[in-house]
Amino acid sequence: MLSNIGIPGLILILVLALIIFGPKKLPEIGRAFGETLKEFKKSTRELTKDDDNDNRK
């Protein structure tokens, strides 16, 4: 899905986010998004690890 956006589309999204949220809110939003991705990846790894352990038994 994100591979179809391209550089101009990404720049447009970033400019719109800057206009809507302002420069003070963007770092907070980015930090929250990064933490959410980190938790999602951690949960996914744990689920796949649990599945691998179940298949070995």
VEXDREN-2710 file (C-alpha; in Angstrom, 1 decimal):
% VEXDREN-2710
k/r/px/py/pz
1/MET/0.0/0.0/0.0
2/LEU/2.7/2.5/1.0
3/SER/4.8/1.6/-2.0
4/ASN/2.3/3.3/-4.3
5/ILE/2.6/6.7/-2.6
6/GLY/6.0/7.8/-3.9
7/ILE/8.1/10.8/-2.9
8/PRO/5.6/13.6/-4.0
9/GLY/2.8/12.0/-2.2
10/LEU/4.8/11.6/1.0
11/ILE/5.9/15.2/0.9
12/LEU/2.2/16.3/0.4
13/ILE/1.2/14.2/3.5
14/LEU/4.0/15.7/5.6
15/VAL/3.1/19.2/4.6
16/LEU/-0.6/18.6/5.4
17/ALA/0.3/17.1/8.7
18/LEU/2.5/20.2/9.5
19/ILE/-0.4/22.5/8.6
20/ILE/-3.0/20.6/10.5
21/PHE/-1.1/19.7/13.7
22/GLY/1.6/22.4/13.8
23/PRO/5.3/22.1/14.4
24/LYS/4.9/21.7/18.2
25/LYS/2.7/18.6/18.0
26/LEU/4.5/16.7/15.2
27/PRO/7.3/15.4/17.4
28/GLU/4.8/14.1/19.9
29/ILE/2.7/12.4/17.2
30/GLY/5.9/10.9/15.6
31/ARG/7.0/9.6/19.0
32/ALA/3.7/8.0/19.7
33/PHE/3.6/6.4/16.2
34/GLY/7.1/5.0/16.7
35/GLU/6.2/3.5/20.0
36/THR/3.1/2.0/18.6
37/LEU/5.1/0.4/15.8
38/LYS/7.6/-0.9/18.2
39/GLU/4.9/-2.5/20.4
40/PHE/3.3/-4.0/17.3
41/LYS/6.5/-5.6/16.1
42/LYS/7.2/-6.9/19.6
43/SER/3.8/-8.5/19.8
44/THR/4.1/-10.0/16.4
45/ARG/7.5/-11.5/17.2
46/GLU/6.1/-13.0/20.4
47/LEU/3.1/-14.5/18.6
48/THR/5.3/-16.0/15.9
49/LYS/7.7/-17.4/18.5
50/ASP/4.8/-18.9/20.4
51/ASP/3.5/-20.5/17.2
52/ASP/7.0/-21.9/16.4
53/ASN/7.2/-23.4/19.9
54/ASP/3.7/-25.0/19.6
55/ASN/4.6/-26.6/16.2
56/ARG/7.8/-28.2/17.6
57/LYS/6.0/-30.0/20.4
END
